[in-house]
Amino acid sequence: MILPQLAGITAVSGTIAYLEWRHLRTSPRKDRGVFLAFIGIGWLMAALLVIFPKLPGPTTWLDALFKPLFKWMSF
């Protein structure tokens, strides 16, 4: 059940990368690298959410990160 979803995520990411790459051909190498990094990070986040659906979101992580700071500042 997970494999078709991962294949779909890969197909969508690959299609987006292919369609946008035509516009990035004349861009500097750093821009293309950042674009590929964003596509890769997006694919990884989507794949992790398919494999681990109960994975906490970014706001949960930020709450845990900044909770001591809020206590220290007495908000």
C-alpha atoms as one frame of an Amber mdcrd trajectory, in Angstrom:
protein
   0.000   0.000   0.000   2.884   2.354   0.714   4.787   1.631  -2.489   2.146
   3.077  -4.876   1.934   6.228  -2.761   5.707   6.647  -2.824   5.663   6.096
  -6.585   3.003   8.802  -6.908   5.014  11.233  -4.789   8.078  10.505  -6.897
   6.113  11.003 -10.129   4.693  14.330  -8.972   8.079  15.564  -7.728   9.755
  14.454 -10.931   7.123  16.155 -13.072   7.471  19.409 -11.161  11.261  19.248
 -11.418  11.110  18.513 -15.152   8.689  21.321 -15.926  10.575  23.887 -13.869
  14.038  22.798 -15.023  13.362  24.198 -18.493  13.125  27.670 -16.940  16.208
  27.122 -14.782  18.594  26.161 -17.579  19.858  29.716 -17.910  19.978  30.289
 -14.144  23.220  30.116 -12.164  24.368  26.762 -10.849  23.586  27.727  -7.235
  19.956  28.427  -8.096  19.582  25.029  -9.708  21.192  23.390  -6.687  18.824
  25.130  -4.296  15.875  24.134  -6.472  16.928  20.484  -6.403  17.467  20.679
  -2.639  13.933  22.020  -2.142  12.473  19.316  -4.375  14.429  16.686  -2.446
  13.389  18.029   0.951   9.753  18.176  -0.159   9.911  14.613  -1.453  11.515
  13.434   1.788   8.885  15.132   3.955   6.042  13.683   1.874   7.585  10.202
   1.947   8.073  10.348   5.721   4.441  11.348   6.206   3.332   8.388   4.078
   5.532   5.944   5.976   4.882   7.439   9.436   1.413   9.071   9.323   1.427
   9.977  13.032   4.658  11.926  12.716   4.325  15.250  14.558   4.280  18.396
  12.475   6.700  21.308  12.488   4.657  23.315  14.992   4.970  20.536  17.568
   8.728  20.576  17.125   8.853  24.370  17.460   6.726  24.245  20.616   9.127
  21.752  22.171  12.113  23.832  21.068  10.899  27.181  22.383   8.981  26.069
  25.486  12.007  26.605  27.799  12.521  30.055  26.289   8.894  31.005  26.931
   9.128  29.771  30.511  12.313  31.747  31.025  10.731  34.915  29.611   7.558
  34.176  31.693   4.981  34.488  28.922
